[in-house]
Amino acid sequence: MKRVLTHWDLRKELKINRQETDISEFIPVRNFQHEIVDGLVVVIAYRTKQSFLDRTIFKKWAEKPVKIDLDEIGSYVWKLIDGKRNVLEITTLAEEHFNEKIQPAKERVSLFLKQLHKNNLITLYMKS
């Protein structure tokens, strides 16, 4: 059974611990498709929460996908998210690939994945 870490769980843990939550054992899974443009990833996301105005007045605008351009490091990390590797493995691979450019690797990758999770672009699972 996999334990899903929701945004609210993460927020609650941060409040309780008053420190950074270690997500190194969690497995990230992509929630949206992507495309490669000039070697960089562009995430194609759809709005999941729409207000009444979005659904009625701005219907055509609300149905259009949002394209999110990732930088070189973000693109590399996004490509490593396959639902099998945990955050620690992804961090290690990114650190080997970028060397000094990504230092401190653990904090940068962890923060990036937390931001993706907060914006519902990925889901974090804990293997049990």
Secondary structure as GFF3:
##gff-version 3
##sequence-region A 1 128
A	DSSP	beta_strand	2	5	.	.	.	ID=ss1
A	DSSP	alpha_helix	7	17	.	.	.	ID=ss2
A	DSSP	beta_strand	26	30	.	.	.	ID=ss3
A	DSSP	beta_strand	33	37	.	.	.	ID=ss4
A	DSSP	beta_strand	40	45	.	.	.	ID=ss5
A	DSSP	alpha_helix	52	56	.	.	.	ID=ss6
A	DSSP	alpha_helix	59	63	.	.	.	ID=ss7
A	DSSP	beta_strand	66	69	.	.	.	ID=ss8
A	DSSP	alpha_helix	72	80	.	.	.	ID=ss9
A	DSSP	alpha_helix	87	98	.	.	.	ID=ss10
A	DSSP	three_ten_helix	99	102	.	.	.	ID=ss11
A	DSSP	alpha_helix	105	118	.	.	.	ID=ss12
A	DSSP	beta_strand	122	127	.	.	.	ID=ss13
###
